[in-house]
Amino acid sequence: MGKRIAVIGAGAVGGYVGSGLAASGQDVTLIDPWPEHVEAIRAHGMQLYGMTEAERRTVQVNAMHLTEVQSLAKQRPIDIAFVSVKSYDTVWATRLIRPYLAPGGCVVSMQNCINEERVAGVVGWGRTLGCIVTGGVGVDLYEPGHIRRGYARQKHVTSFYIGEPHGRITRRAEEIAEMLGAVDTAVATDDLWGVRWTKLCVNGMRNGVSAATGMGGNERDAHDAVRRVCIALGGEAVRVGQKLGYRLGKIGVLDPERLARAHEGDAAALAEIEKQLLDSTAGSLRSEHQRPSMAQDMAKGRRTEIEFMNGFIADKGAEAGVPAPTNARLTNVVMRVERGELPARAENVLWN
């Protein structure tokens, strides 16, 4: 009998991955707090869209309301639980599924920020793994039961990294990577924390800026002044991660050291990084509809993860003695937009 999988949080990422796993033949149950979303999935299946007509498909997948989770007590236990909620919901979501885990069951944090410690605080480090979803997936839940992928698939880009906190590649990490390989490219990694911080650098450059300005990815990167703010955010995050001892990979397509130097005034590095960012707005890799997750949250009137993203970078920088003032300032601005004190506009991040 195959593994039983639960996805707690069937939003853009959780819904996309969970539906993809179900389409590959896995036993998947999506659990979500949005009643209309669950009912739409039950009535019509999950409607998935991409940048081509060939990516349009309907997936029949089991969906469950939060209020129905107790019924799992009468069912086969959960072997793998993917937690795909916002960072501030991590603890309750993990507690929700813990009673229904199989004796050897595990919880995988499939989230934007660094939440493995929160998960482990509920189920223990031995049952905790991390899954980093790279920016190439770029999905948007734009109405109940409808998820749109905003990036073209690229076989040479790894979309999912699965890792154990202790850094050894285990059979279960490889098994989860094999499952996710049916959704997109996936590998097991021996460097969970380095990959996590690398993804945090990517998100730190993009999410909060789009939330504060209302800009989509192409518009944001094409705006000269806003693009420079993104570079400052990324450069600070790189220096903090290096000070903390993390091994950083490419920040999207950007070399981390060149990104940091671009922020620090290296003219050649700045020209190189700006060209790479501008190139990302051209061609067919990124849809005009693509919006980072935090911008989606802002548009829907939901709480953002800014304290767990740019705020976290600034806090860790302060602890390590590496100031990250741009990240700290963006955190405050996004919280003001979130509270309705400022409208989302480019001027919110044009501080110089």
C-alpha positions as CSV (number, residue, x, y, z in Angstrom):
1,M,0.0,0.0,0.0
2,G,1.4,3.4,-1.0
3,K,2.0,6.3,1.3
4,R,-0.9,8.4,2.6
5,I,-0.3,12.2,2.1
6,A,-2.0,15.2,3.6
7,V,-1.4,18.8,2.6
8,I,-2.4,21.3,5.2
9,G,-3.0,24.5,3.4
10,A,-4.2,23.9,-0.2
11,G,-3.4,27.5,-1.4
12,A,-1.3,28.3,-4.4
13,V,1.7,26.1,-3.6
14,G,0.0,23.4,-1.5
15,G,-2.9,23.1,-3.9
16,Y,-0.6,22.9,-6.9
17,V,1.7,20.3,-5.4
18,G,-1.0,18.3,-3.8
19,S,-3.0,18.1,-7.0
20,G,0.1,17.2,-9.0
21,L,0.9,14.4,-6.5
22,A,-2.7,13.1,-6.8
23,A,-2.5,13.2,-10.6
24,S,0.5,11.0,-10.4
25,G,-1.5,8.4,-8.5
26,Q,-0.6,9.3,-4.9
27,D,-3.2,9.1,-2.1
28,V,-3.6,12.8,-1.3
29,T,-6.0,14.7,1.0
30,L,-6.0,18.5,0.8
31,I,-7.0,20.3,4.0
32,D,-7.9,24.0,3.8
33,P,-9.6,26.7,5.9
34,W,-11.3,28.4,2.9
35,P,-14.7,26.7,2.6
36,E,-15.5,27.9,-0.9
37,H,-12.1,26.6,-2.1
38,V,-12.8,23.1,-0.7
39,E,-16.3,23.0,-2.1
40,A,-15.1,24.1,-5.6
41,I,-12.5,21.3,-5.5
42,R,-15.1,18.8,-4.5
43,A,-17.5,19.9,-7.1
44,H,-15.2,20.4,-10.1
45,G,-11.8,19.1,-9.2
46,M,-8.7,21.4,-9.0
47,Q,-8.4,23.5,-12.1
48,L,-4.8,24.0,-13.1
49,Y,-3.5,26.5,-15.7
50,G,0.0,27.3,-17.0
51,M,1.5,29.5,-19.6
52,T,0.5,27.1,-22.4
53,E,-2.8,25.4,-23.2
54,A,-1.1,22.0,-22.8
55,E,-0.7,22.8,-19.1
56,R,-4.5,23.2,-18.6
57,R,-5.9,20.2,-16.7
58,T,-8.5,19.2,-14.1
59,V,-7.4,17.0,-11.3
60,Q,-9.7,15.1,-9.0
61,V,-8.3,15.2,-5.5
62,N,-9.8,14.6,-2.1
63,A,-10.4,17.9,-0.2
64,M,-11.4,18.4,3.4
65,H,-12.5,21.3,5.6
66,L,-10.6,22.1,8.8
67,T,-13.8,21.2,10.7
68,E,-13.7,17.6,9.2
69,V,-10.1,16.8,10.2
70,Q,-11.2,14.8,13.2
71,S,-12.6,12.2,10.8
72,L,-9.0,11.2,10.0
73,A,-9.1,9.3,13.3
74,K,-11.2,6.6,11.6
75,Q,-9.0,6.5,8.5
76,R,-5.5,5.1,7.6
77,P,-2.8,7.3,9.3
78,I,-0.9,10.0,7.5
79,D,2.6,9.0,6.4
80,I,3.7,12.4,5.0
81,A,2.1,15.7,6.0
82,F,3.1,18.8,4.0
83,V,2.5,22.0,5.9
84,S,1.9,24.7,3.3
85,V,0.4,27.5,5.4
86,K,1.7,31.0,6.1
87,S,4.5,31.1,8.6
88,Y,2.4,32.6,11.4
89,D,0.0,29.6,11.1
90,T,2.8,26.9,11.3
91,V,2.3,25.8,14.9
92,W,-1.4,25.3,14.9
93,A,-1.3,23.6,11.5
94,T,1.3,21.1,12.7
95,R,-0.6,20.5,15.9
96,L,-3.7,19.9,13.9
97,I,-2.2,17.0,11.9
98,R,0.1,15.5,14.6
99,P,-2.6,13.2,16.2
100,Y,-3.2,11.5,12.8
101,L,0.4,10.8,11.8
102,A,1.5,7.2,11.4
103,P,4.2,6.0,13.9
104,G,6.9,6.6,11.3
105,G,5.1,9.6,9.8
106,C,6.8,12.9,9.2
107,V,5.9,16.6,8.6
108,V,7.5,18.5,5.7
109,S,7.6,22.3,5.9
110,M,6.7,23.4,2.3
111,Q,6.7,27.1,3.1
112,N,8.4,30.3,2.1
113,C,10.2,31.1,5.2
114,I,12.4,29.2,7.8
115,N,9.8,27.3,9.9
116,E,11.5,23.9,10.6
117,E,12.1,24.9,14.2
118,R,8.5,25.6,14.7
119,V,7.5,22.3,13.2
120,A,10.0,20.4,15.3
121,G,8.7,22.1,18.4
122,V,5.5,20.2,17.9
123,V,6.5,16.8,16.4
124,G,10.3,16.7,17.2
125,W,13.3,17.1,15.0
126,G,13.3,13.4,14.0
127,R,10.0,13.8,12.2
128,T,10.7,17.2,10.6
129,L,11.9,17.9,7.0
130,G,12.0,20.9,4.8
131,C,10.9,21.4,1.2
132,I,12.1,24.5,-0.6
133,V,9.9,25.5,-3.5
134,T,12.0,27.6,-5.9
135,G,10.7,30.7,-7.7
136,G,10.4,28.9,-11.0
137,V,7.1,27.4,-9.8
138,G,5.4,30.8,-9.2
139,V,1.8,29.8,-8.7
140,D,-1.3,31.9,-8.0
141,L,-4.6,30.8,-6.4
142,Y,-6.8,33.5,-8.1
143,E,-10.3,32.0,-7.4
144,P,-11.6,29.0,-5.5
145,G,-10.4,25.8,-7.1
146,H,-8.3,27.6,-9.7
147,I,-4.5,27.7,-9.6
148,R,-2.4,29.4,-12.3
149,R,1.4,28.8,-12.8
150,G,3.1,32.0,-13.8
151,Y,6.5,30.6,-15.0
152,A,7.4,28.3,-17.8
153,R,8.8,24.9,-16.9
154,Q,12.5,24.6,-17.3
155,K,14.0,21.1,-17.1
156,H,17.4,22.4,-16.0
157,V,16.0,24.3,-13.0
158,T,15.3,22.4,-9.8
159,S,11.9,23.3,-8.4
160,F,11.9,21.3,-5.2
161,Y,14.7,20.7,-2.7
162,I,14.0,18.2,0.1
163,G,16.2,18.2,3.1
164,E,16.7,16.8,6.6
165,P,17.7,19.3,9.3
166,H,20.8,17.3,10.3
167,G,22.2,17.5,6.7
168,R,22.3,13.8,5.8
169,I,20.5,12.6,2.7
170,T,18.1,9.9,4.0
171,R,16.0,7.4,2.1
172,R,12.8,9.2,3.2
173,A,14.1,12.5,1.8
174,E,14.9,10.7,-1.5
175,E,11.5,9.1,-1.5
176,I,9.7,12.4,-1.1
177,A,11.9,13.9,-3.8
178,E,10.9,11.0,-6.1
179,M,7.2,11.7,-5.5
180,L,7.6,15.4,-6.1
181,G,9.5,14.6,-9.3
182,A,6.1,13.8,-10.8
183,V,5.1,17.5,-10.3
184,D,8.3,19.1,-11.3
185,T,12.1,18.6,-11.0
186,A,13.0,17.6,-7.4
187,V,16.1,16.5,-5.5
188,A,17.1,15.6,-2.0
189,T,19.7,18.0,-0.6
190,D,22.4,17.7,2.1
191,D,22.2,21.5,2.7
192,L,18.7,22.4,3.9
193,W,19.8,25.5,5.7
194,G,21.9,26.9,2.9
195,V,19.1,26.3,0.4
196,R,16.6,27.8,2.8
197,W,18.6,31.0,3.2
198,T,19.2,31.2,-0.5
199,K,15.4,31.1,-1.1
200,L,14.9,33.7,1.7
201,C,17.2,36.0,-0.3
202,V,15.1,35.5,-3.4
203,N,11.9,36.1,-1.5
204,G,13.4,39.1,0.4
205,M,14.2,40.8,-2.9
206,R,10.7,40.3,-4.4
207,N,7.8,39.6,-2.2
208,G,7.8,42.6,0.1
209,V,8.6,45.1,-2.7
210,S,5.6,43.8,-4.8
211,A,3.4,44.0,-1.7
212,A,4.4,47.5,-0.9
213,T,4.2,48.8,-4.5
214,G,1.4,46.7,-6.0
215,M,3.7,45.8,-8.9
216,G,3.9,42.4,-10.6
217,G,7.3,40.8,-11.2
218,N,8.0,42.2,-14.7
219,E,6.9,45.7,-13.7
220,R,9.0,45.7,-10.6
221,D,12.2,44.6,-12.2
222,A,11.7,47.0,-15.1
223,H,11.4,50.1,-12.9
224,D,14.9,51.5,-12.5
225,A,14.6,52.9,-8.9
226,V,12.6,50.0,-7.6
227,R,15.0,47.5,-9.1
228,R,17.9,49.2,-7.2
229,V,15.9,48.7,-3.9
230,C,15.5,45.0,-4.8
231,I,19.3,44.8,-5.3
232,A,19.9,46.4,-1.9
233,L,17.6,44.0,-0.2
234,G,19.3,41.0,-1.8
235,G,22.8,42.3,-1.2
236,E,22.1,42.8,2.5
237,A,20.5,39.3,2.8
238,V,23.5,37.7,1.2
239,R,25.9,39.3,3.6
240,V,23.8,38.3,6.6
241,G,23.6,34.7,5.3
242,Q,27.4,34.6,4.7
243,K,28.0,35.9,8.2
244,L,25.8,33.1,9.6
245,G,27.9,30.6,7.8
246,Y,25.4,29.4,5.1
247,R,26.5,28.2,1.7
248,L,24.5,30.2,-0.7
249,G,23.6,29.2,-4.2
250,K,22.3,31.3,-7.1
251,I,19.7,34.0,-6.0
252,G,17.4,33.1,-8.8
253,V,19.8,33.6,-11.7
254,L,22.1,36.0,-9.7
255,D,25.5,35.1,-8.3
256,P,25.3,36.0,-4.6
257,E,28.7,37.6,-4.3
258,R,28.1,39.7,-7.4
259,L,24.7,40.7,-6.0
260,A,26.2,41.8,-2.7
261,R,29.0,43.8,-4.5
262,A,26.4,45.4,-6.7
263,H,24.7,46.7,-3.6
264,E,28.0,47.8,-2.1
265,G,28.9,50.1,-5.1
266,D,30.8,47.8,-7.5
267,A,29.8,49.4,-10.8
268,A,30.6,46.4,-13.0
269,A,28.7,44.1,-10.7
270,L,25.7,46.5,-10.6
271,A,25.6,46.6,-14.4
272,E,25.7,42.8,-14.6
273,I,23.0,42.3,-12.0
274,E,20.7,44.9,-13.5
275,K,21.0,43.4,-17.0
276,Q,20.1,39.9,-15.6
277,L,17.1,41.4,-13.8
278,L,16.0,43.2,-16.9
279,D,16.5,40.1,-19.0
280,S,14.0,38.3,-16.7
281,T,11.2,40.6,-17.8
282,A,11.7,39.7,-21.5
283,G,10.8,36.6,-23.4
284,S,8.3,34.0,-22.3
285,L,9.6,32.7,-19.0
286,R,7.5,34.8,-16.7
287,S,3.8,35.5,-17.2
288,E,2.4,39.0,-17.0
289,H,-0.1,37.6,-14.4
290,Q,2.7,36.4,-12.1
291,R,2.6,38.0,-8.6
292,P,4.7,37.0,-5.6
293,S,2.8,35.3,-2.8
294,M,3.0,38.4,-0.5
295,A,1.5,40.6,-3.2
296,Q,-1.3,38.0,-3.6
297,D,-1.9,38.2,0.2
298,M,-2.0,42.0,0.1
299,A,-4.5,42.0,-2.8
300,K,-6.7,39.6,-0.9
301,G,-6.6,41.6,2.3
302,R,-4.7,38.9,4.2
303,R,-1.9,39.2,6.7
304,T,1.5,39.1,5.1
305,E,4.6,37.2,6.2
306,I,6.8,40.3,6.1
307,E,8.1,39.8,9.7
308,F,9.1,36.2,8.9
309,M,10.9,37.3,5.7
310,N,12.5,40.7,5.5
311,G,12.0,41.3,9.3
312,F,13.7,38.0,9.9
313,I,16.7,39.0,7.7
314,A,17.0,42.3,9.6
315,D,16.7,40.6,13.0
316,K,19.3,37.9,12.1
317,G,21.6,40.7,10.7
318,A,21.4,42.6,14.0
319,E,22.3,39.5,16.0
320,A,25.2,38.8,13.7
321,G,26.5,42.4,13.6
322,V,25.6,42.8,9.9
323,P,23.1,45.7,9.5
324,A,20.3,45.2,7.0
325,P,18.6,48.6,7.1
326,T,16.8,48.2,3.8
327,N,15.1,45.0,4.9
328,A,14.1,46.6,8.2
329,R,12.7,49.6,6.4
330,L,10.7,47.5,3.9
331,T,9.3,45.5,6.8
332,N,7.8,48.7,8.4
333,V,6.5,50.0,5.1
334,V,4.7,46.7,4.2
335,M,3.1,46.6,7.6
336,R,1.8,50.1,7.1
337,V,0.3,49.2,3.7
338,E,-1.2,46.1,5.3
339,R,-2.9,48.2,7.9
340,G,-4.2,50.6,5.3
341,E,-2.1,53.6,6.4
342,L,-0.5,53.7,2.9
343,P,-1.8,52.7,-0.5
344,A,0.4,50.3,-2.5
345,R,2.5,52.4,-4.8
346,A,6.1,52.6,-6.1
347,E,6.8,55.7,-4.0
348,N,6.6,53.6,-0.8
349,V,10.1,52.1,-1.5
350,L,11.7,55.2,-3.1
351,W,13.6,56.4,-0.1
352,N,16.6,58.1,-1.7
